[in-house]
């Protein structure tokens, strides 16, 4: 069964919603919501992603997923049968629901890994490097994540979900993620119990120490709640957006590569294999002497200071 990629229709909506938000912010004198140079940097990376993503998706996702699906779900008597012995999933409504849930589970761990493994953070920091939080930030995406993202989802075709279904679910997830980048949507009442909402995503994009590495979910927040990474927005705290170590540049090339350059510098100066390994695959901020701190170390220090007051 063939499906149209929802992102094909999403791109015009992205542009329209960005223009609407920008117009609304100007009308309401929120002139600091968009910074022109920052938005141009986000837009240029969004355009580059829109151009290159289809090719990268074909090479690193569709071909990989198709190969895995065919290996783990061979055709027997005219039907796809999973190697565990059950009939592979079809297009029933419950299969769509299960695939969306599986997609969100995979997205949670992919997203969390991007924040907790420095090499992945170097690729993903692009999305967080703006000091502004708006729909323009929603299209500020890196290119290097395409090379490893599919491996977090590879179990979905292995257990029997059709590749077309997985790609549609991935697109729906992306559409939801884009619209989360707005400060104009308040808390959503009962929906906050299970959805990943706009205020929760404000927490995620904050550089406040207490907010770092929180709310990694896609369209649900249940995995954040289950694995201890959920945090509600506290309106008493002034939210500051961006990253603690900013590239301090609007040049897209620098924004895309600056953290890789920092990793290379640290690896060259490291003493021994363990330090080199940790600078690449350890958490961002790790250092052998404590001269720089990981997020967990910063949060423990903050909590200790708060208790001592």
Buried (B, 14 or more C-beta within 10 A) or exposed (E): EEEEBBBEEBEEBBBEBBEEBBEEBEEEEBEEBBBEEBBEBBBBBBEBBBEEBEEBBEEBBBEBBEEBBEEBBEEEEEEBBBEEEEEBBBEEEEBBEBBBBBBBBBBBBBBBBBBBBBBBBBBBBBBBBBBBBBBBBBBBBBBBBBEBBBEBBBBBBBBBBBBBBBBBBBBBBBBBBBBBBBBBBEEEEEEBEEBBBBBBBBBBBBBBBBBBBBBBBBBBBBBBBEEEBBBBBEEEEEBEBBBBBBBEEBEBEBBBBBBBEBBEEBBEEBEEEEBBEBBBEBBBBBBBEEEBBBBEBBBEEBEEEEEEE
